């Protein structure tokens, strides 16, 4: 694991550390990929982590005077999901962000991190490439701007240098004559990696297509841009015959592999199916996999923002982590190079937060970090320094269970109890955000929480009851 953890106060802190440490340093934003890569040995030799989450104004989504959208390096998937700007001018990106992981993962994982991980199955790369995005890389030696086609060189490989930070993602806003969609095909409804995904953007002149962009993920070493289908569609109006021909061209262009999620032949078949589905939805004015107007994000009243710091903080082996957990100040002298989950359990002896998978899949480790629900197994422990954390132990007040806890007991939703803390944390944050949630919103809130005992009926009934109790 890492030897040093630097919480940066400004961009100079980041670039100077990258310049001096090179390949031994890695930037931490969400860390939802990085923590797993380090655990699995995919990122070796990392000695220093540079936390950029306290640098102000890096989580902004804005539209400039040239009608271009900018995503800062701390823009999370949930920021995109909740953004009216993205909904209006970059709909395919909003759809893709909604498909990533669970609310807890979307609260930490950033769009920039998704791009840098460079997996061809990553959901947000496909729409960003279809939207014509470029990335801005900065180092002490200067700034360079690259298209995404220039940025990627292979599976999990980019042209990014060890001394560079991705500081901006830029793309033209869709104009009124443009329409786009994103479709993900996966093996389950949530917490799933794409078998195939597709993004389609059309610029129309009445019924005629002036330009086309079709990109596919998880069918080649990098995101695939289907030039043959794009050229074929340009200048035509969409009829069933035209859509069928274009869909065949998409299937012919893919270069998939067989793996645990799918065979190559099935990926080719599905590529054709979702291309046809996407084109038909655009011509009919429909939206596939619609993002709710007011989506569940599980960040309560904090609006997904983290506080800034005045000076950088360096944590090494014996540097104390001073944090507030459940309204009480803790000073941890050990555990700097652990996950937040292990810090809470092993150093804080707060064992209510459970470890189920250790990979952000099960939600048993859900806690609130600065007001947002997150998977604590994917958060570096030193991120707790100066933070406000709430665990399952902190929900009861003066010995009284909170309404969600009471409802779980009364409805018999506890079952074996192992996953219960995570469900209760997600439900509590949901009811803070939406005191009277719909059934769909309850289901959205617990998509990141798995129960292996039986069905979810009692769990959902308990959350509905807690809402009625004024949870």
C-alpha positions in Angstrom: 0.0 0.0 0.0 1.0 3.7 -0.1 3.6 5.3 2.2 2.5 8.9 2.0 -0.9 10.6 1.5 -1.0 14.3 0.5 -4.2 16.2 0.8 -3.6 19.1 -1.7 -4.9 22.6 -1.1 -4.3 23.9 -4.6 -3.2 22.8 -8.1 0.5 23.8 -7.4 0.6 21.2 -4.6 -0.5 18.5 -7.1 1.7 19.4 -10.0 4.8 19.8 -7.9 4.3 16.4 -6.3 3.7 14.8 -9.6 6.8 16.4 -11.0 9.0 15.1 -8.2 7.4 11.7 -7.7 6.6 10.7 -11.2 5.3 7.1 -11.6 5.4 6.6 -7.8 2.5 9.0 -7.3 -1.2 8.8 -8.2 -4.0 11.3 -7.9 -7.0 10.4 -5.8 -10.4 11.9 -6.7 -13.0 9.2 -6.2 -10.5 6.3 -5.9 -13.2 3.8 -6.7 -11.0 2.3 -9.4 -7.6 3.1 -7.9 -8.2 1.3 -4.6 -9.1 -1.9 -6.4 -6.2 -1.6 -8.8 -3.7 -1.2 -5.9 -5.3 -4.1 -3.9 -5.1 -6.4 -7.0 -1.6 -5.4 -7.9 -2.6 -3.7 -11.2 -0.9 -0.5 -10.0 2.4 -1.4 -8.6 5.1 0.9 -7.1 2.6 3.6 -5.9 4.1 5.2 -2.8 2.3 8.6 -2.7 -1.4 9.3 -3.1 -2.4 12.9 -3.9 -5.9 13.7 -2.7 -7.4 16.6 -4.8 -10.9 16.5 -3.3 -10.3 19.5 -1.1 -9.3 21.8 -4.0 -12.1 24.3 -4.5 -14.1 24.7 -7.8 -12.9 21.5 -9.5 -16.4 20.0 -9.4 -18.0 22.5 -11.7 -20.1 21.9 -14.8 -20.3 25.0 -16.9 -21.2 26.3 -20.4 -18.7 28.8 -21.9 -19.4 31.7 -24.3 -18.4 29.4 -27.2 -21.3 27.0 -26.3 -18.9 24.4 -25.0 -19.5 22.4 -21.8 -16.6 22.0 -19.3 -16.4 19.2 -16.7 -13.9 19.8 -13.9 -11.8 16.9 -12.7 -13.9 16.4 -9.6 -17.2 16.2 -11.4 -18.8 12.9 -10.2 -21.2 10.7 -12.0 -24.0 12.0 -9.7 -23.1 15.6 -10.5 -23.8 14.8 -14.1 -27.0 12.9 -13.2 -28.3 15.8 -11.3 -27.2 18.5 -13.7 -29.8 20.4 -15.7 -27.1 21.5 -18.1 -26.1 18.0 -18.9 -29.8 17.0 -19.3 -30.4 19.7 -21.8 -27.1 19.8 -23.7 -25.4 16.4 -23.3 -28.2 13.9 -22.7 -26.2 10.8 -23.7 -23.6 11.6 -21.0 -26.3 11.9 -18.3 -27.7 8.5 -19.4 -24.3 6.9 -19.2 -23.5 8.5 -15.8 -26.8 7.1 -14.4 -25.8 3.6 -15.5 -22.5 3.6 -13.5 -22.4 1.5 -10.4 -24.7 2.6 -7.6 -25.5 5.9 -5.8 -22.6 5.4 -3.4 -20.2 4.7 -6.3 -21.6 7.7 -8.3 -21.0 9.9 -5.3 -17.2 9.2 -5.3 -16.4 8.1 -8.9 -15.5 11.0 -11.2 -15.9 11.3 -15.0 -12.2 12.2 -15.3 -11.3 9.0 -13.4 -13.5 6.9 -15.6 -11.7 8.3 -18.7 -8.2 7.8 -17.1 -8.9 4.2 -16.1 -9.3 3.6 -19.9 -11.3 0.4 -19.8 -13.2 -0.1 -23.1 -16.2 -1.1 -21.0 -16.3 2.2 -19.1 -19.6 3.8 -19.7 -18.9 7.5 -20.0 -16.1 7.3 -22.6 -18.6 6.3 -25.3 -20.9 9.3 -25.1 -18.0 11.7 -24.6 -16.4 10.5 -27.7 -19.6 10.8 -29.6 -20.0 14.3 -28.3 -16.5 15.2 -29.6 -14.9 15.7 -26.2 -11.3 16.7 -25.7 -9.3 16.4 -22.5 -6.9 19.1 -21.1 -3.8 17.8 -19.4 -1.6 20.0 -17.2 1.9 19.7 -15.8 4.6 22.1 -14.7 5.9 22.0 -18.3 2.7 23.2 -19.8 -0.8 22.3 -21.0 -1.9 20.1 -23.9 -5.4 19.4 -25.2 -6.2 16.0 -26.9 -9.2 14.4 -28.5 -10.2 11.2 -26.9 -9.1 9.3 -30.1 -5.6 10.7 -29.5 -5.8 10.1 -25.7 -6.2 6.3 -25.9 -3.6 3.8 -27.1 -5.1 0.5 -26.0 -6.8 -1.4 -23.1 -6.2 0.7 -20.0 -3.5 2.7 -21.8 -3.4 6.4 -22.5 -0.8 9.0 -23.6 -1.0 10.7 -20.2 2.4 11.3 -18.6 3.2 10.6 -14.9 3.6 14.3 -14.3 0.3 15.3 -15.8 -3.2 15.9 -14.3 -6.4 15.9 -16.3 -7.8 19.3 -15.4 -10.7 19.7 -17.8 -13.1 17.8 -20.1 -14.5 19.9 -23.0 -17.1 19.2 -25.6 -19.6 21.2 -27.7 -23.1 21.4 -26.3 -25.7 19.7 -28.5 -27.6 22.3 -30.6 -31.4 22.3 -31.0 -31.1 20.3 -34.2 -29.1 17.5 -32.6 -30.3 14.5 -30.7 -28.5 11.7 -29.0 -28.9 8.6 -26.9 -26.8 6.1 -24.9 -27.8 2.4 -24.4 -26.1 0.0 -22.1 -26.6 -3.7 -22.4 -25.4 -5.6 -19.2 -26.2 -8.8 -17.3 -28.2 -7.1 -14.6 -30.0 -3.8 -14.0 -27.5 -2.2 -11.6 -23.9 -2.5 -10.5 -23.0 -4.1 -13.8 -20.2 -3.8 -16.3 -21.2 -3.3 -19.9 -21.4 -6.3 -22.2 -21.8 -3.7 -25.0 -22.7 0.0 -24.8 -23.5 2.5 -27.6 -23.9 6.2 -28.0 -25.5 7.8 -31.1 -25.6 11.5 -31.9 -27.4 12.8 -34.9 -27.5 16.4 -36.3 -30.7 16.8 -38.3 -32.0 19.2 -40.9 -35.7 18.6 -40.8 -35.9 14.8 -41.6 -32.4 14.6 -43.2 -29.3 13.6 -41.2 -26.6 16.2 -41.7 -24.0 14.3 -39.5 -23.7 11.2 -37.5 -21.6 9.9 -34.6 -21.8 6.3 -33.5 -19.5 5.0 -30.8 -19.4 1.6 -29.1 -17.8 0.3 -25.9 -16.6 -3.1 -24.9 -16.3 -4.4 -28.4 -12.6 -3.4 -29.2 -9.4 -2.5 -27.3 -10.6 1.1 -27.2 -13.9 2.8 -27.8 -14.9 2.2 -31.4 -16.1 4.9 -33.7 -18.2 3.3 -36.6 -17.2 5.3 -39.6 -18.9 3.1 -42.2 -22.3 3.5 -40.5 -21.8 7.2 -39.9 -21.0 7.9 -43.6 -23.9 5.7 -44.7 -26.5 7.5 -42.6 -25.3 11.1 -43.5 -27.6 12.7 -46.0 -30.4 10.2 -45.5 -33.7 10.1 -43.6 -34.3 7.3 -41.2 -36.6 4.5 -42.5 -36.8 1.0 -41.3 -34.6 -0.2 -44.2 -32.0 2.5 -43.6 -31.9 1.7 -39.9 -31.5 -2.0 -40.6 -28.6 -1.4 -43.0 -26.8 0.9 -40.6 -27.2 -1.6 -37.8 -25.6 -4.3 -39.9 -22.7 -2.0 -40.6 -22.3 -1.5 -36.8 -22.2 -5.2 -36.3 -19.7 -5.7 -39.1 -17.4 -3.1 -37.6 -17.0 -4.5 -34.0 -14.0 -6.5 -33.0 -15.1 -8.1 -29.7 -13.5 -10.7 -27.5 -15.1 -13.6 -25.5 -14.8 -13.2 -21.8 -16.8 -14.1 -18.6 -19.5 -11.6 -19.5 -20.2 -12.6 -23.1 -18.9 -14.4 -26.2 -17.6 -12.5 -29.1 -20.5 -13.6 -31.3 -23.1 -12.5 -28.8 -21.4 -9.1 -28.5 -21.6 -8.7 -32.3 -25.3 -9.6 -32.3 -26.1 -7.2 -29.4 -24.2 -4.4 -31.1 -26.7 -4.7 -34.0 -29.7 -4.9 -31.7 -28.8 -1.8 -29.6 -27.8 0.2 -32.7 -31.2 -0.5 -34.2 -32.9 0.3 -30.9 -31.0 3.6 -30.5 -31.7 4.8 -34.0 -35.4 3.9 -33.8 -35.7 5.7 -30.4 -34.1 8.9 -31.9 -36.4 9.0 -34.9 -39.4 8.5 -32.7 -38.2 11.2 -30.2 -38.0 8.6 -27.4 -35.4 8.4 -24.7 -33.9 5.0 -23.8 -33.1 4.3 -20.1 -34.4 7.6 -19.0 -32.8 9.3 -16.1 -35.4 10.4 -13.5 -36.2 14.1 -13.5 -35.2 14.3 -9.8 -32.9 11.3 -9.4 -31.8 9.7 -6.1 -28.2 10.7 -5.4 -27.9 10.0 -1.6 -26.1 13.2 -0.8 -28.8 14.7 1.3 -28.5 18.4 1.8 -24.8 18.7 1.0 -25.3 18.9 -2.8 -22.4 16.7 -3.4 -19.8 19.3 -2.4 -16.7 18.8 -0.1 -15.1 21.5 2.0 -11.7 23.0 1.1 -8.5 23.4 3.2 -6.0 26.3 3.5 -2.7 24.3 3.4 -1.8 20.9 2.2 -1.6 18.1 4.7 0.9 15.3 4.5 0.1 11.9 6.2 2.9 9.4 6.7 3.0 6.3 9.0 2.6 8.0 12.3 0.8 11.2 11.3 -2.5 11.4 13.1 -5.8 11.3 11.3 -8.1 13.7 13.2 -11.7 13.2 12.3 -15.2 13.5 13.6 -17.2 10.3 13.7 -20.8 10.3 14.9 -20.3 13.7 16.6 -17.1 12.6 18.5 -13.6 13.6 17.7 -11.1 10.7 17.0 -7.4 10.8 16.6 -6.0 7.7 14.8 -2.3 7.2 15.0 -2.4 4.0 12.9 -4.1 3.0 9.7 -3.1 5.8 7.3 -2.6 3.3 4.5 -5.8 1.4 5.1 -9.3 1.9 3.7 -11.8 4.0 5.6 -13.7 0.8 6.3 -10.7 -0.8 8.0 -9.8 2.4 9.8 -13.3 2.5 11.3 -13.5 -1.2 12.2 -9.9 -1.9 13.3 -8.8 1.4 14.8 -12.1 3.0 15.8 -13.7 -0.3 16.9 -16.9 0.7 15.1 -17.8 -2.7 13.8 -21.3 -2.0 12.8 -20.1 -1.1 9.3 -19.5 -4.5 7.6 -17.1 -5.8 5.0 -18.9 -7.9 2.5 -17.0 -7.8 -0.8 -14.3 -5.2 -0.3 -14.9 -4.1 -3.9 -17.8 -1.7 -3.7 -20.3 -4.3 -4.9 -22.4 -5.1 -1.8 -23.0 -1.8 0.1 -22.5 -3.4 3.5 -19.8 -0.8 4.3 -22.0 2.3 3.4 -21.2 5.3 5.6 -21.8 9.0 5.3 -18.7 11.0 4.4 -19.2 14.8 4.5 -22.9 14.2 4.1 -22.8 11.8 1.2 -23.4 8.0 1.2 -20.2 6.2 0.1 -18.7 2.8 0.1 -16.1 3.0 2.8 -14.1 0.1 1.4 -13.1 2.3 -1.6 -12.1 5.4 0.4 -8.5 5.8 1.5 -8.4 6.2 5.3 -6.6 9.5 5.3 -9.5 11.1 3.5 -11.2 11.0 6.9 -8.8 13.8 8.2 -10.9 16.8 8.9 -14.1 15.1 7.6 -17.5 14.5 9.1 -18.3 10.8 9.2 -21.5 9.0 10.3 -21.7 5.2 10.7 -24.6 3.0 11.7 -23.7 3.6 15.4 -24.4 7.3 14.9 -28.0 7.0 13.7 -29.6 6.4 17.1 -30.0 9.3 19.4 -30.1 9.1 23.2 -30.5 5.4 23.0 -33.5 5.6 20.6 -33.4 3.9 17.3 -34.1 6.2 14.3 -37.3 5.5 12.3 -35.6 3.4 9.7 -34.0 1.2 12.3 -37.3 0.8 14.1 -39.1 -0.1 10.9 -36.5 -2.7 10.0 -37.2 -4.4 13.4 -40.9 -4.1 13.2 -41.2 -5.4 9.6 -38.7 -8.3 10.2 -36.4 -6.9 7.5 -33.2 -7.6 9.5 -32.9 -11.3 8.5 -29.3 -12.4 9.1 -28.3 -8.8 9.8 -25.0 -8.7 7.9 -26.2 -6.4 5.1 -28.6 -4.5 7.3 -26.3 -1.6 8.3 -25.7 -0.7 4.7 -29.4 -0.8 3.8 -30.3 1.3 6.8 -27.7 3.9 5.9 -28.9 4.2 2.3 -32.5 4.4 3.4 -31.8 7.0 6.0 -30.0 9.2 3.5 -32.8 8.6 1.0 -35.4 9.9 3.5 -33.3 12.9 4.3 -33.3 13.7 0.6 -36.9 12.6 -0.2 -39.1 12.3 2.8 -41.9 10.7 0.8 -40.1 8.5 -1.8 -41.9 6.5 -4.5 -41.4 2.8 -4.8 -39.0 3.4 -7.7 -37.0 5.8 -5.7 -36.7 3.4 -2.9 -35.4 0.8 -5.3 -33.0 3.3 -6.8 -31.6 4.1 -3.4 -30.7 0.5 -2.5 -29.3 -0.6 -5.9 -25.9 -0.5 -4.3 -26.9 -2.8 -1.4 -27.1 -6.6 -1.8 -29.0 -9.0 0.5 -28.1 -12.6 0.1 -30.7 -14.1 2.5 -33.9 -13.8 0.5 -36.0 -11.3 -1.4 -36.1 -7.5 -0.8 -39.8 -7.3 0.0 -39.5 -6.8 3.7 -36.6 -4.3 3.3 -38.7 -2.2 0.9 -41.7 -2.5 3.2 -39.6 -1.3 6.1 -38.4 1.8 4.2 -41.9 2.6 3.1 -43.0 2.3 6.8 -40.1 4.5 7.9 -41.3 7.2 5.5 -44.8 7.0 6.9 -43.3 7.4 10.4 -41.5 10.6 9.3 -38.0 9.0 8.9 
